[in-house]
Amino acid sequence: IRKCIAYCETYGAKRIIFTNNGKNYIAATVDANNSAFTIKSIGIMLDFETTDTVIEAKVAMGSILYFQSTSYQIGINNGVFSCNNLANYGINTNPAIYTPQIEIHSLTIMNPVEDGVVVQAYVGDISKLTVNGGKRGLVIKPVLGNIVTSLNIRSCYMLNQTVVGYDLDVTCYCVLIGCAADNMPLAYSLNMRGGAMI
């Protein structure tokens, strides 16, 4: 996976397709960011052939996917990130950068140690994201005192978190539509500003 991402970043390729051949993609080593793989580029699509195509953590790591630098127009379609109680996060982001125009569709994250998805994003679309386990399911926060704006979050499902399902901080002009949460002490922690809608 790292070689494919490096090729995309070097030569401008934009799409990586993960085929489902009946076997999981195994994350048994970590990169310099203590993650299975890191994206630090613009416009890369990770397309999983089916919703049960799996990347599986086999060693302790910070996250399966890590955004190191501001990454525009990243897309993730389908698939499963199986953290196996070994990866702290399914998706995590350098706290000083944004991931604008991110798209996540039909991704499932299983058993993170900490949180399922942590991003600083704006003008993005997140749909049919499922996170099972961890402390928090979906965490969206601003960078350096700014606000999070123009996110469309719909038909997501958070379950079995120990703290909260949806943790959205300083959001403006965002919508949360038809999102469910089960088996946790708090479903939604929302610090929303003007123009946000549930």
BELPE-V505297 format. One record per pair of residues at least 6 apart in sequence whose C-alpha atoms are under 6 Angstrom apart, sorted by the first residue. I is the first residue (numbers start at 1). J is the second residue. If there is no record, write none. Layout:
i = <I I>
j = <J J>
This chain:
i = <2 14 14 15 15 16 17 17 18 18 19 20 20 24 24 25 26 26 27 27 27 27 28 28 30 34 34 35 35 35 35 36 37 38 38 38 39 40 40 40 41 42 42 43 43 43 44 45 45 45 46 47 48 48 48 51 51 52 53 53 54 54 54 55 56 57 60 60 61 62 62 63 63 63 63 63 64 65 66 66 66 67 68 69 70 70 70 71 72 72 72 73 73 74 75 75 75 76 77 78 78 79 80 80 80 81 82 82 83 83 83 84 85 85 85 87 88 88 88 89 89 89 89 90 90 91 92 93 96 98 98 99 99 100 100 101 101 102 103 103 103 104 105 105 105 106 106 107 108 108 108 109 110 111 111 111 112 113 114 114 115 115 115 115 116 116 116 117 117 118 118 119 120 120 120 122 122 122 122 123 123 124 125 125 126 127 127 127 127 128 128 129 130 130 130 131 131 132 132 133 133 134 135 135 135 136 136 136 136 137 137 137 138 139 139 140 141 142 147 147 148 148 149 149 149 150 150 151 152 153 154 154 154 154 155 155 156 157 157 157 158 158 159 159 159 160 160 161 162 164 164 165 165 166 167 168 169 170 170 171 171 172 172 172 172 173 173 174 175 175 175 176 177 181>
j = <37 44 45 44 45 46 47 48 48 49 49 49 53 54 55 55 55 56 36 56 57 58 58 59 36 61 62 61 62 63 64 64 65 65 66 67 67 68 69 71 71 71 72 72 73 74 74 74 75 76 76 77 77 78 79 78 79 79 79 80 79 80 81 81 82 83 86 87 87 87 88 87 88 89 90 91 90 91 91 92 93 93 94 97 97 98 99 99 99 100 101 101 102 102 102 103 104 104 105 106 107 107 107 108 109 109 109 110 110 111 112 111 111 112 113 112 112 113 114 112 114 115 116 116 117 117 118 119 143 120 121 120 121 121 122 123 124 124 124 125 126 126 126 127 128 128 129 129 129 130 131 131 132 132 133 134 134 134 134 135 134 135 136 137 131 137 138 138 139 139 140 140 140 141 142 148 149 150 151 150 151 151 151 152 153 153 154 155 156 155 156 156 156 157 158 137 158 159 160 160 161 161 161 162 163 161 163 164 165 158 165 166 166 167 168 168 169 148 170 171 170 171 171 172 173 173 174 174 175 176 176 177 178 179 178 179 179 179 180 181 165 181 181 182 183 183 184 184 184 186 187 187 188 188 189 190 191 191 192 192 193 193 194 195 196 195 196 196 196 197 198 198 198 187>
